Amino acid sequence: MDLFTTFSKVFSPKVPQAQRVKPEVKPELPREKREDRRELSLAEARAREIIIDAKDEALRIRHEAEEKARVLREELAKLQEHLTRTEASLEERQAVIQKQQAEAELAKTKIQDRLQELERIKEQKLIKLEEIARLPKDKARQELLDELQKELAEESAKLIRESEEKAKEEAVEKAREILVDAMRHAATDYVAEYTVSTVKLPDEEMKGRIIGKEGRNIRAFEHATGVDVDLDETPGEVRLSSFDPIRREVAKVSLRHLIVDGRIQPSRIEEFVAKAKSEIERETFEAGKQLCHAVSVFNLPREIMQMLGRFKYRFSYGQNMIVHTLEETKLGIALAHEVGANVDTVRLGCLLHDIGKVITDEEGSHVELGVKFLTRFQIPQGVLDCVAQHHEDQPISTKEAALVYIADAISGSRPGARYEDYEEYVKRLKKLEEFATSFPGVTEAYAIQAGREVRVIVNPEQISDAAVEKLAHDLREKIEKEMTYPGTVKVTVIREIRATDVAK
């Protein structure tokens, strides 16, 4: 027996035997009633669950309503704050307007007082003039008006001169600001490179393999690529010479592959040159497309983008043509925005202005070749004018052409943009003059326009008019055969006869 049972027996009250009541034994309910009670219990349980769920839902809805009310109160507070600020701003504006109105009224009053004073002075002068000259009132009035007009004319002329001088000063300053801002917008991530087409050799023995037996390899290479190969200039490298940058790049790529392959022979040369041409064509097209996209031009024909891609391998006085074109186009666009010109015309004019420099299979200046090439693709006339006039070969006729001319000049003349090998430049000019003076009958010769033209002066007693044409033709052929030069060289022969006599 445990402690709890013992404790209960000791302290529980004693109930007499007679008072003890037997527990009531309830009769067992029928089965149907038991099932009814069980269902009733289940229904009551479900009802309690529904009530609990309803209370939870009510609490949730109440919470959401309170949250929405809080958000609305915050938005209302913000709106009230905004309205308060707006009202304060309106009050400030109203105060400013009232102040301006007061100042305007004051100025109006001063003007009226001044007019009244002028009218009074005018009346006094009229009276004085009538007294002195004893002229009729109408005539005196006319003389006074003439005098006032003369004074006003002098004052107006003085004001006009001052305004013109001020406008000129402001225009110069504004022009400087526009150009500086445009140059800032035209800054590029590229740096002009000064390169020559050279290929490093692994050893001197490779030169003999490039030359081949009796020079057949080097002749095949020069014939396939169209470049001149110089093996004697510098030890350990080969120099490739050609004014066509694409030919020079094809020759460089194919020669490098041939050196790595090691099997240098005419058939392999033709194979590698063909592969290099395909590779360079793909690279030039991608370069042209990237250049167009960099200046937001997306609808040019494929042939034009292919031609623009040649800028990647073309340098003008040491400045890469892609760098120059990208820089000039950004400059032109910035200037066009500033002066209100047609931005799209300036954009295309700057992009296409030097395209003639990479057209090497035709004769003519790069301006003429560029206009001729672009005409085939129905380029707008405004853009063609920009290309034709960017070196003033034709008079500048539009604002857009002037902007292309200015942007080209800024990009080409800025410090560090271009580099020229002056020694080679002077040699080329001297060689042109020596070629001309080597012909009999030539007295003087001058190479001008950076070697693009040579002017020849002949002795009229030794060279006839018919011989002038032949001399120009012979000199042109000699220059083409014996010189390498960029672009074209114009030959001008001058024959002049002067007769002089003195009257005594």
C-alpha positions in Angstrom: 0.0 0.0 0.0 1.5 3.4 -1.0 1.7 6.5 1.2 -1.1 8.3 -0.6 -3.6 5.5 0.0 -2.6 5.4 3.7 -3.0 9.1 4.1 -6.5 9.0 2.5 -7.7 6.3 4.8 -6.5 8.1 7.9 -7.9 11.5 7.1 -11.0 10.7 5.1 -14.3 11.1 7.1 -16.1 8.0 8.2 -19.5 7.5 6.7 -21.9 5.1 8.4 -22.9 1.9 6.6 -26.4 3.0 6.5 -25.7 6.3 4.9 -23.7 4.9 2.1 -25.5 5.3 -1.3 -25.0 2.9 -4.0 -24.0 4.5 -7.3 -26.8 4.8 -9.8 -26.3 2.5 -12.6 -27.6 4.0 -15.8 -29.2 1.8 -18.2 -27.3 1.2 -21.4 -28.7 3.3 -24.3 -29.7 1.7 -27.5 -27.3 1.5 -30.4 -29.1 4.0 -32.5 -29.1 6.6 -29.7 -25.4 6.1 -29.1 -24.7 6.7 -32.8 -26.9 9.9 -32.7 -25.0 11.2 -29.8 -21.7 10.4 -31.4 -22.7 12.3 -34.6 -24.0 15.2 -32.4 -20.6 15.3 -30.7 -18.8 15.3 -34.0 -21.1 18.1 -35.3 -20.4 20.1 -32.2 -16.6 19.6 -32.7 -16.9 20.7 -36.3 -19.0 23.7 -35.2 -16.3 24.6 -32.7 -13.6 24.3 -35.4 -15.7 26.5 -37.8 -16.1 29.1 -35.1 -12.3 29.0 -34.4 -11.5 29.3 -38.1 -14.0 32.1 -38.4 -12.4 34.0 -35.5 -8.9 33.5 -37.1 -10.2 34.8 -40.5 -11.9 37.7 -38.7 -8.6 38.5 -37.0 -6.7 38.2 -40.2 -9.1 40.5 -42.0 -8.9 42.9 -39.2 -5.1 42.9 -39.2 -5.1 43.5 -43.0 -7.6 46.3 -42.6 -5.5 47.9 -39.9 -2.4 47.5 -42.1 -4.1 49.1 -45.1 -5.4 51.9 -42.9 -1.9 52.5 -41.6 -0.5 52.6 -45.2 -3.3 55.0 -46.2 -2.6 57.2 -43.2 1.1 57.3 -44.1 0.3 58.2 -47.8 -2.2 60.8 -46.5 0.5 62.3 -44.3 3.0 62.4 -47.2 0.3 64.0 -49.4 -0.4 66.5 -46.8 3.3 67.3 -46.4 3.6 67.6 -50.2 0.6 69.9 -50.3 2.2 72.0 -47.6 5.4 72.3 -49.5 3.5 73.2 -52.6 1.5 75.8 -50.9 4.7 77.3 -49.4 6.3 77.3 -52.9 3.3 78.9 -54.4 3.3 81.5 -51.7 7.0 82.2 -52.4 6.3 82.5 -56.2 3.3 84.8 -55.5 5.6 87.0 -53.3 8.2 87.1 -56.1 5.5 87.9 -58.7 4.1 90.6 -56.5 7.6 92.1 -56.0 8.2 92.0 -59.8 4.8 93.7 -60.4 5.7 96.3 -57.9 9.1 96.9 -59.6 7.3 97.0 -63.0 4.9 99.6 -61.7 7.7 101.6 -60.3 9.6 101.4 -63.6 6.4 102.3 -65.5 6.0 105.3 -63.2 9.6 106.4 -63.9 9.2 106.0 -67.6 6.0 108.1 -67.5 7.8 110.7 -65.5 10.7 110.7 -68.0 8.3 111.0 -70.9 6.6 113.9 -69.2 10.0 115.5 -68.6 11.0 115.0 -72.3 7.7 116.5 -73.4 8.2 119.5 -71.2 11.8 119.9 -72.5 10.4 119.6 -76.0 7.8 122.3 -75.4 10.5 124.6 -73.9 12.7 124.1 -76.9 9.8 124.8 -79.3 9.1 128.1 -77.4 12.7 129.1 -77.4 13.1 128.3 -81.0 10.1 130.3 -82.0 11.3 133.2 -79.9 14.8 133.2 -81.4 14.0 132.4 -85.0 10.5 133.8 -85.0 9.5 130.8 -87.2 6.1 129.4 -87.6 5.3 126.6 -85.1 5.1 123.9 -87.8 8.5 124.8 -89.3 10.1 125.1 -85.9 8.7 121.7 -84.9 10.2 120.1 -88.1 13.6 121.6 -87.4 13.5 120.3 -83.9 12.6 116.8 -85.1 15.4 116.9 -87.6 17.9 117.9 -84.8 16.6 115.1 -82.6 16.8 112.5 -85.4 20.5 113.5 -86.0 21.3 113.1 -82.3 19.5 109.8 -82.2 21.3 108.6 -85.3 24.7 109.3 -83.8 23.7 107.6 -80.6 22.3 104.6 -82.5 25.4 104.3 -84.5 27.5 104.3 -81.3 25.3 101.6 -79.8 25.4 99.5 -82.9 29.3 99.6 -83.0 29.4 98.7 -79.3 26.9 95.9 -79.9 28.9 94.5 -82.9 32.2 94.6 -80.9 30.5 92.8 -78.0 28.9 90.3 -80.3 32.2 89.5 -82.0 33.9 89.0 -78.6 31.1 86.8 -77.4 31.0 84.8 -80.7 34.7 84.1 -80.5 34.4 83.0 -76.9 31.3 80.9 -77.6 33.0 79.3 -80.6 36.0 78.3 -78.4 33.6 76.8 -75.8 31.8 74.8 -78.5 35.0 73.5 -80.0 36.5 72.6 -76.6 33.2 70.8 -75.6 33.1 69.0 -78.9 36.7 67.8 -78.5 35.9 66.6 -75.0 33.0 64.6 -76.4 35.2 63.2 -79.1 37.7 61.6 -76.8 38.3 58.0 -77.8 39.7 54.9 -76.1 42.1 54.3 -79.0 45.7 55.6 -79.4 47.2 56.2 -82.8 49.9 53.6 -83.6 53.0 54.1 -85.7 53.7 50.8 -87.3 55.6 49.3 -90.3 54.8 46.0 -92.0 57.7 43.8 -90.8 57.9 40.1 -90.1 60.4 38.7 -87.7 62.4 35.7 -88.8 63.5 32.8 -86.5 67.0 32.8 -88.1 68.9 34.1 -91.1 68.6 30.7 -92.8 64.9 31.4 -93.3 65.8 34.3 -95.7 67.3 31.8 -98.1 64.2 29.6 -97.9 62.0 32.6 -98.6 64.1 33.5 -101.7 64.1 29.9 -103.0 66.0 28.4 -105.8 66.9 31.1 -108.3 64.5 33.4 -106.5 61.4 31.5 -107.5 59.7 31.6 -104.0 60.1 35.4 -103.5 58.9 36.1 -107.1 55.8 33.9 -106.5 55.2 35.6 -103.2 55.5 39.1 -104.7 53.3 38.1 -107.6 50.6 36.6 -105.4 50.5 39.5 -102.9 51.4 42.5 -105.0 54.0 43.8 -102.5 57.7 44.4 -102.6 59.8 42.2 -100.3 63.0 43.6 -98.8 65.3 41.1 -97.1 68.5 43.2 -96.9 67.3 46.2 -94.9 67.4 44.8 -91.4 68.9 41.6 -90.0 66.4 39.1 -88.6 63.3 40.5 -90.3 61.6 41.0 -93.6 60.1 44.3 -94.8 56.9 44.3 -96.9 56.4 47.5 -98.9 53.2 48.6 -100.6 50.9 51.6 -100.4 47.9 49.2 -100.4 47.4 48.4 -96.7 45.2 45.3 -97.4 47.9 43.8 -99.7 50.5 44.5 -97.1 48.5 42.9 -94.3 47.7 39.8 -96.5 51.4 39.5 -97.2 52.3 39.8 -93.6 49.7 37.2 -92.4 50.5 34.7 -95.2 54.3 35.1 -94.7 54.0 34.4 -90.9 52.0 31.3 -91.6 54.5 30.1 -94.2 57.3 30.6 -91.7 55.5 28.5 -89.1 54.6 25.8 -91.7 58.2 25.7 -93.0 57.2 24.4 -96.5 57.8 27.5 -98.6 57.2 26.8 -102.2 55.1 28.4 -105.0 52.0 26.1 -104.5 52.0 26.6 -100.8 52.5 30.3 -101.2 49.3 30.6 -103.3 47.4 28.5 -100.8 48.4 30.5 -97.8 47.8 33.8 -99.6 44.3 32.7 -100.5 43.6 31.8 -96.9 45.0 35.1 -95.7 42.8 37.0 -98.1 39.7 35.3 -96.8 40.8 35.9 -93.2 41.5 39.6 -93.8 38.1 40.1 -95.6 36.3 38.8 -92.5 38.3 41.0 -90.2 37.8 44.1 -92.3 34.0 43.6 -92.5 33.8 43.1 -88.7 36.0 46.2 -88.2 33.8 48.2 -90.5 30.6 47.0 -88.8 32.0 47.9 -85.4 33.0 51.4 -86.6 29.5 52.0 -87.9 27.9 50.8 -84.7 30.2 52.9 -82.6 28.8 56.0 -84.2 25.2 54.7 -84.3 24.9 53.9 -88.0 23.2 50.6 -88.7 21.8 50.6 -92.2 24.8 50.9 -94.5 25.2 48.5 -97.4 27.7 45.6 -96.8 30.1 46.9 -99.5 30.5 50.2 -97.7 31.1 48.6 -94.3 33.6 46.2 -96.0 35.4 49.3 -97.4 35.3 51.1 -94.1 36.9 48.1 -92.4 40.0 48.6 -94.5 40.7 51.7 -92.3 41.9 49.2 -89.7 45.1 48.7 -91.7 45.4 52.2 -93.2 47.4 55.0 -91.6 47.6 58.6 -92.6 50.7 60.4 -91.3 50.9 57.8 -88.6 47.2 58.2 -87.5 45.1 55.1 -87.8 42.1 55.8 -90.1 39.6 54.1 -87.7 40.9 56.2 -84.9 40.7 59.4 -87.0 37.2 58.6 -88.4 35.8 57.7 -84.9 37.2 60.8 -83.4 36.1 63.1 -86.2 32.6 61.7 -86.3 32.1 62.3 -82.5 33.5 65.8 -83.0 31.1 66.5 -85.9 28.1 65.2 -84.0 28.8 67.4 -81.0 29.3 70.4 -83.2 26.1 69.7 -85.1 24.1 69.5 -81.9 25.6 72.9 -80.8 24.8 74.8 -84.0 21.5 73.1 -84.9 22.7 71.4 -88.1 21.4 68.1 -89.5 23.1 65.6 -87.2 22.5 62.5 -89.4 24.0 64.2 -92.4 27.1 65.3 -90.4 27.3 61.8 -88.9 27.4 60.1 -92.3 29.6 62.8 -93.9 32.3 62.3 -91.1 32.0 58.5 -91.3 32.5 58.4 -95.1 34.7 61.4 -95.8 37.9 59.5 -96.3 36.6 56.3 -97.8 38.4 57.1 -101.1 41.7 56.6 -99.3 41.2 52.8 -99.3 40.2 52.6 -103.0 43.4 51.6 -104.7 42.3 50.0 -107.9 41.3 53.3 -109.5 43.1 56.6 -110.3 42.1 59.9 -108.8 42.2 61.8 -105.5 40.6 60.2 -102.5 37.9 62.8 -102.6 37.0 62.0 -106.2 37.2 58.3 -105.6 35.1 58.5 -102.5 32.3 60.5 -104.2 32.3 58.1 -107.2 32.1 55.0 -105.0 29.3 56.4 -102.7 27.2 57.5 -105.7 26.6 53.9 -106.6 24.7 53.3 -103.3 22.3 56.2 -103.6 23.8 58.1 -100.6 21.9 61.4 -100.0 23.3 64.4 -101.8 24.0 66.3 -98.6 26.3 63.6 -97.5 28.1 63.5 -100.9 28.6 67.3 -100.6 30.3 66.8 -97.3 32.6 64.2 -98.8 33.4 66.3 -101.9 34.0 69.5 -99.9 35.9 68.3 -96.8 39.2 69.4 -98.3 37.7 72.4 -100.2 38.2 70.7 -103.5 34.8 72.2 -104.1 33.4 75.4 -102.4 31.7 74.6 -99.1 28.0 74.9 -99.8 26.2 73.8 -96.6 26.5 74.1 -92.9 26.9 70.4 -92.6 29.9 70.3 -95.0 31.5 73.1 -93.1 31.2 71.1 -89.8 32.7 68.0 -91.5 35.6 70.2 -92.7 36.1 71.6 -89.2 36.0 68.2 -87.5 38.5 66.7 -89.9 40.9 69.6 -89.4 40.6 69.4 -85.6 41.2 65.6 -85.5 44.1 65.7 -87.9 45.9 68.8 -86.5 45.6 68.2 -82.7 48.9 67.6 -80.9 50.0 63.9 -81.1 47.4 62.9 -83.7 49.8 62.5 -86.6 53.4 61.7 -87.3 55.3 62.1 -90.6 58.7 60.7 -91.5 60.0 64.0 -92.8 63.2 62.5 -94.2 61.3 60.1 -96.4 58.8 62.9 -97.3 61.6 65.3 -98.4 63.3 62.4 -100.4 60.0 61.8 -102.3 59.6 65.5 -103.2 63.3 65.8 -104.3 62.9 62.6 -106.4 59.8 64.1 -108.1 61.7 67.2 -109.0 64.8 65.3 -110.2 62.6 63.1 -112.5 61.2 66.2 -114.1 64.5 68.0 -114.6 66.1 64.9 -116.1 64.1 65.6 -119.3 65.8 67.9 -121.9 64.3 71.3 -122.2 63.1 71.5 -118.6 64.4 74.6 -116.8 62.7 74.3 -113.4 60.5 71.8 -111.5 58.6 72.2 -108.3 56.8 69.4 -106.2 53.8 71.0 -104.5 50.8 70.0 -102.4 52.7 67.5 -100.3 53.9 65.7 -103.5 50.5 65.4 -105.1 51.5 67.6 -108.0 54.7 68.5 -109.8 54.8 71.6 -112.0 57.4 71.7 -114.7 58.6 74.9 -116.5 60.2 74.3 -119.9 62.2 76.5 -122.3 59.8 77.6 -125.0 62.7 77.7 -127.6 63.5 74.0 -127.0 60.0 72.6 -126.4 57.1 73.2 -128.8 53.4 73.1 -127.9 53.1 69.6 -129.3 56.1 68.4 -127.3 54.5 69.7 -124.0 51.8 67.0 -124.1 54.4 64.3 -124.8 56.6 65.5 -122.0 53.7 65.4 -119.5 52.9 61.9 -120.7 56.5 60.6 -120.5 57.0 62.1 -117.0 53.8 60.5 -115.7 54.9 57.1 -117.0 58.3 57.5 -115.4 56.8 58.4 -112.0 54.4 55.4 -112.2 57.2 52.9 -113.0 60.0 54.1 -110.7 58.3 55.6 -107.6 55.9 54.5 -104.9 53.6 57.2 -103.6 50.2 57.4 -101.9 47.2 58.6 -104.0 48.0 60.3 -107.3 50.5 62.7 -108.7 49.4 65.4 -111.1 51.9 66.5 -113.7 51.6 70.1 -115.0 53.9 71.3 -117.8 54.1 75.1 -118.4 55.4 76.7 -121.6 55.3 80.5 -121.7 56.6 83.0 -124.3 57.2 86.6 -123.3 58.0 89.4 -125.7 59.6 92.6 -124.2 60.5 95.8 -125.8 61.4 99.3 -124.6 60.1 102.5 -126.2 62.7 105.3 -126.3 
